[in-house]
Amino acid sequence: MEGSSSTALADIATILLIGLVLSPLRTRLRQPVVVGEIAVGVILGPSVLGLLPGDLPHVLFPPHVREHLSVIAQLGIALFMFAAGWELDLKQLNGRVRTVVAVTAASVAVPFALAVALAVVLAARWPRLIGTETSPVLLAVFLGIALSASALSVLARIVGENQLQTTRIGAMATACGALTEITAWCGVACVASVARSGGSDRVLLAFAELASYAGAMAFVVRPLLRRLLRRPARVDGHPLLVLLTLGSGILLSAWTTSWLGMHAVIGAFAFGLAMPRDAAEELRHAIEVPLRHAGALLVPVFFALTGLSVDIGGLGFGSLVAVLVFLAATWGGKFAGARLGARLIGVPRGEATTVAVLLNTKGLSEVLILTLGRDLGIIGDRLFTVLLVTAFVATLPVNPLVRRLIRAPGIRSGTGPAALPRQQQDSAARSGVEEASGA
């Protein structure tokens, strides 16, 4: 046991060091952190390291050590998703409800519809690609969620990096990304409940449990959290008691959703959503920063474990064609839907195009959704790899395209009703940190 623990520590160090080595290249290519973290996982897996003699992935990450790493990865993901939930500010929708809802609905509906069509083809022609414990309907809904999802954390970072926080583009894209992420995780929670319900007779009970949990978070946990953050619970100038209480709450909420048949990350995300947004800035900073940094240190472990199960070299020609098909559905569908929705409500052409590009960001949420689908038996290992590669490739052109598009006259000058108020500019700027630092 002690040998396994020490090996796990060495493996974590290896993961972090490889990420550090790749960081300059990622920065030069103007890619978000998530791209570098996925690349680390792929390098350590059979796709790269496995090509060398000696089965190095198995030697460096034996099964008994992966169990330790899995627990560490779950902790990092829980902290990350809590931060993501806390930073989602629904006030971003104020004054822009019609625009945000229209663009979000269009950007989700088109790739969702394309995904449903692809699911029908998969179930009929390539049943080996799908999971062993799923139905065509569940597969269609899951693919729709996976291909229509966006990564708010990566989107916010790109918005901040390009100084778009105070423009209509930044405000609209951030608000649409927030609404898309909430919609996606609600859908994932429902799919997880149905997939783990054990039969159609348990579906209503699963939804009732989900509704009860949501009600408890909204009407019991949230008021308690508001009272907690208003109390001067400080030790030696730091809110240590509050930090410990929130840490316990995150893990208990994650355990509750896992016990209800959903995924632990949903509970951590929901706990973040329940957090009050009006906490004192100093207190919030003192709580959020250590939790965010702890998650940043551990999240790369999750990507490494994911990469160990991905063998890009073994995909074959047919799977590469599938990547292109899924890429066309998710990237083309979301771009077309978002741009059309924006144009129909009067958004200028250049701004509509930029927002449509921004909404194509993928990130940790996408990887988590795919991992959950594989764990639930909805998709098989081969389809998981295809969809993971699709998400990786879809993110690559976003920042370069945005940089090119915002050079057009008038793109940065858009302010007014769609622009963020000052306090929301500050929130967006905080969200523009590195993906691994939490968002």
Buried (B, 14 or more C-beta within 10 A) or exposed (E): EEEBEEBBBEBBEBBBEBBEEBEEEBEEEBBBBBBBBBBBBBBBBBBBBBEEEEEBBBEBBEEEBBEBBBEBBBBBBBBBBBBBBBBBBEBBBEBBEEBBBBBBBBBBBBBBBBBBEBBBEBBEEBEEBBBEEBBBEBBBBBBBBBBBBBBBBBBBBBBBBBEBBBBBBBBBBBBBBBBBBBBBBBBBBBBBBBBBBEEEEBBEEBBEBBEEBBEBBEEEBBEEBBEBBEEEBEEEEEBBEBBEBBBEBBBEBBBBBBEBBBBBBBBBBBBBBBBBEEBEEEBBEBBBEBBBBBBBBBBBBBBBBBBBBBBBEEBEEEBEEBBEBBBBBBBBBBBBBBBBBBBEEEBBEBBBBBBBBBBBBBBBBBBBBBBBBBBBBBBBEBBBBBBBBBBBBBBBEBBEBBEEBBEEEEBBEBEEEBBBBEEBBEBBBBBBBBBBBBB
